[in-house]
Amino acid sequence: MPTESTFLLAGLFLLLAAAGWAMGRFGDRDEEDAPLPLNVDYLKGLNFLLNEQTDQALEHFLAMVRVDDKTIETHFALGSLFRRRGEVDRAIRIHQNIIARPDLASEQRDQALFSLAKDYLHAGLLDRAEKLFVRLSQGSRYQVQALESLCRIYEQEKEWQKAIEAGQQLEIIGGRSIALQIAHYYCELAEAAIRQKDFNAARHHVKKAQAGRPRTMRGALTRAHIARETDDHKTAIRLYHRIMDEHTYLISEALPEIVAAHERDGSLDSLDASLRAMVESDPDMRTLVAYTAIVNGITGIPVIDECVQRYMLEESTLSEFVDLNRLTKGASDGQSEALQKVRGALSKLASATPRYQCQECGFSSQRLLWQCPSCRNWETQRPASRVQFDTVLQHSITKR
């Protein structure tokens, strides 16, 4: 079966053949280079295509067509086709051939440079792509696209300071805000500084992340991590509590830290009271508290244990496997032991299934990723609030 690329190439050949015929039929016959009505080379290339010899057709076409004002757009189209086919080396050859033309107009040169930069990016030659995008970001009509590409390159290379500079320039030239994206760049710098124990630098970067920008959930969490790492337990506890109060989805990250901080301070009773007040004011939080406790093995805090038990009793899918109502009617010791076993099984299941999912593209992961690896958007992942039983149910159906 002819491929999409075959049809596209056939279209290119027919277009050029038609152009040649039109020029020969209606053009100025006095010019020495007037095209023939139908060039035999076109027919030869079409013959390659009809025999599904696509590679031969491409090579033949590349050798046949001169780079001049009448064929340059065809070269651009052919280069784009090569890139889409994954034949980046051929796309690079075409675009380099265009750039080498001495009388090329400036706009066409920029177009060729932009196409070549995309070829390099597609091939993973980030350093070469970066050089061309930097050049194009300085006054060409591809400024915005070049700066967007530079941000993506710097994200991939973790060159966060360069990403900040490109992002700030993009905000000025592109006329749109990417404040959240830039805030995450600063948070990346802060987290790198934390790993290096440079807490002053970390605080500076977090302050930059939140100065005059929409408050990112990550900035608050990073501030709390800095306080934890510098043994400022009171500040850490205050910040983690604020995160839970203001940003409910981050409870999955904040709750284990709060528990650890209160354990160090010997103030678990205070934590129990504050969590009880939170779930009473917002009953929907019970499920997320329970799920987070199950995943992280958090026990021994009355309100959390109550949330977990209530979650297990109300989970309809769980009743497919365990009759919890029957278990809870037994003796107190036996009931507690049975519930602990169920809780342990849920913890194992939760640790083996994705805990976070991107709201934009659906990408799932075991840990929180601030930038989705699939769609590349920032801060779009949200935690699951329930144990995912799909795997268990599928296994059960298969066995039947």
Summary of the structure (lengths in Angstrom):
residues: 400
radius of gyration: 30.8
end to end distance: 41.0
largest distance: 107.2
contacts: 1188
relative contact order: 0.04
helix: 70%
strand: 2%
